[in-house]
Amino acid sequence: MHFFELAEPASLQEAIGLLGDSGGRPVAGGTAVMLMMKTGVFQPERLVSLRKIESQYSQIRLDSEGNLRLGAMTPLRRIERSADVAAVAPVVTAAMRRLSNVRVRNVATLGGHLAHGDPHLDLPPVLIALNASLVVASPSGERTMPVEDLFRGYLETALAPDELIAEVIVPANPDQRAAYLKHTTRSAEDWPALGIAVALTLNGGTVETARVAIGAATDTPRRLTSVETMLIGNPHNDAVLQTTGDATAGEAEVHSDARGSAAYKRELIRVFTARAIRQAVEGDRA
Ligand SMILES: Cc1cc2nc3c(=O)[nH]c(=O)nc-3n(C[C@H](O)[C@H](O)[C@H](O)COP(=O)(O)OP(=O)(O)OC[C@H]3O[C@@H](n4cnc5c(N)ncnc54)[C@H](O)[C@@H]3O)c2cc1C
């Protein structure tokens, strides 16, 4: 048994002071941290619990411009049940229902989810498609970064050891439509073999803006920019959807894992790109 100290700071600033050179590792819901400690992936001398920091970091609110602001310590279950989230970003609400099980969602937090950096997570492609950003706090103040810039490699993020995700901002975009498709090869709420998110705006029958992001097939969640380029300015008819699916073939280096071979995942990306675009076009707005 590896012994560690458990610190329970009462403020975000105090928590940050216990990280970095001070040797602490943040723990929020603990659903990923505990598994990694049990399997010996890391053995911190000190865990810094974020449970007792100011309640503002576990709140959901709309700012004066209607943007959705999600405190990083908010449990996923609360996000799933939030009327504000359902109003501004219903694709997030929908994605939650098949994200693991309710026991995990009850304790796992949004900040812990993103900072975990596993490329198979469900929410990163959704938030990347919605052009969401993070507020990151450190001893020197706060910085904002797009969610798509967070991921650097397998379980690797752009966060410094003494930085904490404080908030996630989803911009209001009432004209946007979005969809997230999760394909699993075991149970419905299992880790995805592929997750793909699409967010777009239409002008009549033409696509005006488009963001498409995938998870669970590449070393980090990432955008499919060639698909976005093919969509923008074009009609969203079957011929275009067929071509966009085919355009994904060479764009990203796809990896095999326990839920499917690289060849299988490439085929999933081809087929599910068109399906996700169609669902976004035909479904409710984002
Ligand atoms: C059985 C099981 C099934 C799962 N299935 C799925 C699934 O289908 N889809 C899916 O997307 N996910 C799945 N997950 C993963 C789950 O989403 C993550 O474990 C969870 O979101 C992590 O959140 P947490 O608050 O528990 O993080 P923690 O375990 O507390 O922390 C995770 C990481 O983030 C760091 N950290 C925590 N908070 C912050 C912060 N605010 N700022 C900076 N760093 C921070 C920690 O130091 C650690 O490195 C599953 C997990 C389990 C246990």
The ligand as an SDF file (V2000), in Angstrom:
LIG
                    3D

 53 58  0  0  0  0  0  0  0  0999 V2000
  -16.2880    2.3240  -14.9620 C   0  0  0  0  0  0  0  0  0  0  0  0
  -15.9980    3.5910  -15.7550 C   0  0  0  0  0  0  0  0  0  0  0  0
  -16.5310    3.7280  -17.0320 C   0  0  0  0  0  0  0  0  0  0  0  0
  -16.2920    4.8920  -17.7740 C   0  0  0  0  0  0  0  0  0  0  0  0
  -16.8640    5.0340  -19.0180 N   0  0  0  0  0  0  0  0  0  0  0  0
  -16.7230    6.1930  -19.6800 C   0  0  0  0  0  0  0  0  0  0  0  0
  -17.3750    6.4340  -20.9370 C   0  0  0  0  0  0  0  0  0  0  0  0
  -18.1000    5.5990  -21.4910 O   0  0  0  0  0  0  0  0  0  0  0  0
  -17.1920    7.6300  -21.5470 N   0  0  0  0  0  0  0  0  0  0  0  0
  -16.4110    8.5990  -20.9850 C   0  0  0  0  0  0  0  0  0  0  0  0
  -16.3060    9.6800  -21.5730 O   0  0  0  0  0  0  0  0  0  0  0  0
  -15.7830    8.4130  -19.8100 N   0  0  0  0  0  0  0  0  0  0  0  0
  -15.9200    7.2440  -19.1480 C   0  0  0  0  0  0  0  0  0  0  0  0
  -15.2870    7.0660  -17.9540 N   0  0  0  0  0  0  0  0  0  0  0  0
  -14.3060    8.0660  -17.5000 C   0  0  0  0  0  0  0  0  0  0  0  0
  -14.9310    9.1410  -16.6740 C   0  0  0  0  0  0  0  0  0  0  0  0
  -15.6170   10.0300  -17.5250 O   0  0  0  0  0  0  0  0  0  0  0  0
  -13.7580    9.8520  -15.9790 C   0  0  0  0  0  0  0  0  0  0  0  0
  -13.1790    8.9330  -15.0750 O   0  0  0  0  0  0  0  0  0  0  0  0
  -14.2440   11.0430  -15.2070 C   0  0  0  0  0  0  0  0  0  0  0  0
  -14.8980   11.9540  -16.0340 O   0  0  0  0  0  0  0  0  0  0  0  0
  -13.0980   11.7610  -14.5050 C   0  0  0  0  0  0  0  0  0  0  0  0
  -13.6530   12.7820  -13.6870 O   0  0  0  0  0  0  0  0  0  0  0  0
  -13.2610   12.8620  -12.1530 P   0  0  0  0  0  0  0  0  0  0  0  0
  -13.8590   14.1100  -11.6340 O   0  0  0  0  0  0  0  0  0  0  0  0
  -13.5810   11.6080  -11.4350 O   0  0  0  0  0  0  0  0  0  0  0  0
  -11.6810   13.0250  -12.3010 O   0  0  0  0  0  0  0  0  0  0  0  0
  -10.5250   12.5770  -11.3210 P   0  0  0  0  0  0  0  0  0  0  0  0
  -10.3880   11.1040  -11.3430 O   0  0  0  0  0  0  0  0  0  0  0  0
  -10.6630   13.2230  -10.0000 O   0  0  0  0  0  0  0  0  0  0  0  0
   -9.2870   13.2590  -12.0720 O   0  0  0  0  0  0  0  0  0  0  0  0
   -8.9350   12.8840  -13.4000 C   0  0  0  0  0  0  0  0  0  0  0  0
   -7.6570   13.6340  -13.8120 C   0  0  0  0  0  0  0  0  0  0  0  0
   -7.8870   15.0220  -13.8740 O   0  0  0  0  0  0  0  0  0  0  0  0
   -7.0730   15.7420  -12.9150 C   0  0  0  0  0  0  0  0  0  0  0  0
   -7.9790   16.7810  -12.4410 N   0  0  0  0  0  0  0  0  0  0  0  0
   -9.1700   16.6290  -11.8060 C   0  0  0  0  0  0  0  0  0  0  0  0
   -9.7960   17.8160  -11.7290 N   0  0  0  0  0  0  0  0  0  0  0  0
   -9.0090   18.7330  -12.3240 C   0  0  0  0  0  0  0  0  0  0  0  0
   -9.1300   20.1350  -12.5780 C   0  0  0  0  0  0  0  0  0  0  0  0
  -10.2150   20.8390  -12.2260 N   0  0  0  0  0  0  0  0  0  0  0  0
   -8.1160   20.7390  -13.2200 N   0  0  0  0  0  0  0  0  0  0  0  0
   -7.0130   20.0590  -13.6180 C   0  0  0  0  0  0  0  0  0  0  0  0
   -6.8390   18.7400  -13.4000 N   0  0  0  0  0  0  0  0  0  0  0  0
   -7.8350   18.0900  -12.7730 C   0  0  0  0  0  0  0  0  0  0  0  0
   -6.6190   14.7030  -11.9250 C   0  0  0  0  0  0  0  0  0  0  0  0
   -5.3930   15.0320  -11.3160 O   0  0  0  0  0  0  0  0  0  0  0  0
   -6.4940   13.4930  -12.8220 C   0  0  0  0  0  0  0  0  0  0  0  0
   -5.3170   13.5470  -13.5860 O   0  0  0  0  0  0  0  0  0  0  0  0
  -15.4890    5.9150  -17.2130 C   0  0  0  0  0  0  0  0  0  0  0  0
  -14.9450    5.7680  -15.9220 C   0  0  0  0  0  0  0  0  0  0  0  0
  -15.1890    4.6220  -15.1910 C   0  0  0  0  0  0  0  0  0  0  0  0
  -14.6070    4.4970  -13.7990 C   0  0  0  0  0  0  0  0  0  0  0  0
  1  2  1  0
  2  3  1  0
  2 52  2  0
  3  4  2  0
  4  5  1  0
  4 50  1  0
  5  6  2  0
  6  7  1  0
  6 13  1  0
  7  8  2  0
  7  9  1  0
  9 10  1  0
 10 11  2  0
 10 12  1  0
 12 13  2  0
 13 14  1  0
 14 15  1  0
 14 50  1  0
 15 16  1  0
 16 17  1  0
 16 18  1  0
 18 19  1  0
 18 20  1  0
 20 21  1  0
 20 22  1  0
 22 23  1  0
 23 24  1  0
 24 25  2  0
 24 26  1  0
 24 27  1  0
 27 28  1  0
 28 29  2  0
 28 30  1  0
 28 31  1  0
 31 32  1  0
 32 33  1  0
 33 34  1  0
 33 48  1  0
 34 35  1  0
 35 36  1  0
 35 46  1  0
 36 37  1  0
 36 45  1  0
 37 38  2  0
 38 39  1  0
 39 40  1  0
 39 45  2  0
 40 41  1  0
 40 42  2  0
 42 43  1  0
 43 44  2  0
 44 45  1  0
 46 47  1  0
 46 48  1  0
 48 49  1  0
 50 51  2  0
 51 52  1  0
 52 53  1  0
M  END
$$$$
